[in-house]
């Protein structure tokens, strides 16, 4: 759906994208992570043809839309008919109602009047805006405006939905509704590409994550694989609880005794089978034996440190 190769963009003396490579496949919910200024919005705006990178290639739906400073305008326009976009910093026409807003956006996609009315009602009901369909959006709260922006991104029933920080400013109910909607898009076979700095949101709804730091992609994989790789590189922290004390004098592991029968064991490898054998060999029973998996936040912070040249 999106394929970016060696994309570079410089603003004066700032390197926003530095040979970026990224791929979003059909049916994925792809979470695009990075600290402020990492290049997330520049990537999205480049993909949509709203800014011009200097070098690289961009493909949408298998068709090349950009190469080395030049967009293929006709191909890009055809691709954008199949995309829904919700920008991070967007303004709505305060004097329009949600119905009028969606009608105008739908018309720009060439939708018939009947189709625009049907689709607008469907979306406003889905996003709990139907009761305020005739009120001017200038009087709406931040959360309600976000819902209108999402509705306009969905008006053309897009195959690819691109969302830039979509949950910023929402209350817990609004965030939960956004997550449910993203999951619903995936169930319908749609592709969702969204940036966020709130890692918990990404971890809950995404099947693939890309982390960008200083214009370069540090990793692109499933969350499960990213965590597994992090454990293999950084070592395992294993939590053990037994029914009676055991001795680790014969083992060459780093063991911290938390209480009389609880232990933290650090090792470069997953040594749970060896632990199991040692405990049972001393006539004790294992009540709990588990690897403490790293959070996505821990991994993200480590990648940001490494991307900034820190160890």
N, C-alpha and C positions, 0 to 999 in steps of 0.2 A: 504493500500500500504506500509506504514511504521508504525510499532508499536514498541515503545521503552518502557521498563519497568525497573525501578529502576537501571538505568545504572550509573556506577561509574567508573571514570578514574582519577588516580593520577600520576602526573609527579614529581618524587622525593617528595618534601614537598608541592607541589601545587595541590589542589583538583580542577581538571578541570571540572569534572562532578560529581554531588553529588546526587545520587538517581534520575536521570532524568526520567520523564515520558512524553511521547509525542506520538501523533497519527496523521498521515496524511492519509486522506481517499481518495478513488478513485474519480477522477474528481475535486479535490480541487486545488486551487492555494494558497499555504500555505507560508506565509511570516514569516521567522524565524529571530527575532530581538534580539539584545543584544549589550551591549557595548563591546569594545575591551577586549579580555580576558575572556569573559563570558562563552565560551564553544561552540560557534556556529560551528567553523571548526572541533573541536574535535568530536562533534556529527556527522557531515557529514562523516568524515574520519572513524569513528567507524562503521557507517551504511554500508559503502562500503568495510569494512574489511581491511582498510589500516593502522589502528592502533588497538591495542588490549586493550579494557577496562578490568578492573579487575572483575567486577560483573555486573549482570543484564541480560536482554534478549533483543534481536532484532529480529523482524519478518519483512520479505519482501514478499509482495504478499501472505500473509497468512501463510507463511512457516517460521519456526524458523531457523535463520541462525547463531545465537550466543546465548550462555548461559554460564554465570559465567566463563569467561576467555577462552572459546573455541569456535572457529568458526566451523560450519558444512560446510566444504569446497565445497563439491559437490552441496549442496543446494544453497550456496552463489554464486557459479559460474553460476549456471542456472539462478538465479535471476538477476545477473549483465548483462546478455545478453538482458534483458528487460529494462535496465536503461541507460540513457544518463547523463554524468557528465561533468560539466565545473568547474574546480578548480579555486580558487581565484588567487593563484600564480602558473602559469603554463608557461612552456617554449615550444616553437615550434622549430622544426628543421629549422633553418634559411636558409639552403641550399635547402629546398624543396619548391615547389609551392603549392598553395591551393589544386589543383587537386591531386598532389602526396601525400599530407598529408591526404586527405580524402580517397584516394585509399588505403593507408596503414592501416588506422584505420578501414575502411570497411572490408578489408581482415582479420583483426584480429577477426572480428565478424563472419567470415565464409561466407560473401556475395560473390556471383559470380561476375566475371568481368563486365558482362553486367549490373548487379544490381548496382554495385559500380559506374559505369559511369553515369547511369541514376540518381541515388540519388545524386551524387556529383554535377551534373549540376543543378538539381532542387534546391539544397540548396544554391549554389553559386549565382544563379539568385535571389533567395528569399532574400539573404543577400547583394545584390548589389556588389558581388565580381566576377561576371563572366568575366568582362572586364580585370581583373588582374589575371585570373586563372592560367596563365603560368609565372607569376612573382614570384620571391623568396620572401618568407614571411619575411626574414631578412630586407627587405627594407620597410616593412609596418609600418604605424603609429600604435599607441596604439589602436585606435578604430578599425582599420582594423584587427589587430591581435585578438582582442576580438571577432570579427565576425567569424574569422576562428575557434577559440576555440568553439564558439557556434555551428558552422557547424559540427565540429567533434563530439560534444555531441549529435547531431541529426541524424548522419549518419545511425544509425541502427533503425530509426523510433521508438524511445523508448516509452514505456507506462508510464514511470516515468522519469521525467527530474529533475536532482538535480543541482542547480546552486549556487555557492559560490561567493557572491559579484559580480554578472555578469555585473553590469553597472558602475563599477569603471573605471574612466578615459575616459568615453565616452562624446562626445559633445551632446548638446540638441537633435540634429537630431538622433544620434545613440541611445540615451536613449529612444526617442519616438518609434524608430523601434523595440527596444528590448521589450518594453511594448506591442506593437502590436503583436509581435510574441508570447509572453506569453499568451495573450488573444486568439490568434489563436489556440494554443495548447489546451487550455481549451475547445474551441468550438469543437475541434476534439475528445473530451472525454479523453484527456491525463491528467496526474497529474503532477503538478509542485511544487517543494519544493525548495525555494531559500532563502538564507540568505542575509541580507542587513543592513547597518547602516544608510541608507538614507530613512527616514520614509515616505517621500512624495511618493516615488516609491512604497512602500508597500501598502500604503493607496489607491493608484489609481488602482492597479491590483489584489490585494489579496481578497479572500472571507473569509479566516481564517488567524489568526495571533497567533504566539506563542512568548512569551517574556521570554528569559533566562537571569538570573542574577546570577553570582557566581555558575554556574553549576546546578541551579535549575530552573524549569519552573515556572514563576510567574503567567502566565495566558495563556489560549489556548481557543480561541473562535472567533466568527465573530467580525468584527470591530464594527458593530452596537451594538452587545450585550456588548462588552467591554466598549464602550462609555456610554451606558445606565447604566451599573453597576457602572461606575465611577461617574456618576451624582447622582445616588441613595446614594452612600456612601459619596460623597463630597459636596452634595447640588447643588441646581439649581441657575443659574444666568439668570434672565429673563429680557429681554429688552422690554420696553414699550414706545410707543409714542402716544400721544393723540392730539385732535384738540384744547384743551384748558386745563389750569392747573387743577389738581385734588388734593384732600387732602387724605393722608394716616394715619391721626391721629388716626383713629379707628382701624387700622390694626396692628397686632403684627408682622410686617415684617421689615427686614433691607432694607431701601430704600435710594438710593443715587440719588439726583436730578442732572442730567447732564445739562439740560437747562430748560427753562420754561415749556416745555411740553414733555421732555424726561426723563426717569427714569431707573435706574438699581435696580433690586429687588433681594435680596438673600434670599433663603429659603431652608430648608432641604427637602421640598416636591415640587412637580409640582403644583403650586397654580394658574395657568392661569384661571381656571373657576372662582375662587374667585376674581381675579383681574378684570376679565371681568364684574362681577356683581357689584363690587365697582365703576368702572368707569361709567358704564351705569346708576348706581343709582344716580350719580352726574350730569347726563345730558350731559356727554361728550361722544365723539366717539373715538374708538380705531383705530389709523392709522397703528400701528404695535405692535404685541405682539408675542414674540418668545423667545425660550430658546437658549442661546448661547452654542452650543455643544463644548465640549473640543476637541482639536486636538489630533491626535495620539501621537504627540511629547510630549504634556503635560502629557499624561497618561504614556508614556514610561519613562520620566524623574522621575515621581513620583514613579514608580515601581523600577527603579534603586536605588533611594534614600532609599526606604524601604528595598530592597534587600541588601543594604550595611549597614543596621542598623540605618538609619537616619529617623527621623519622620518629 
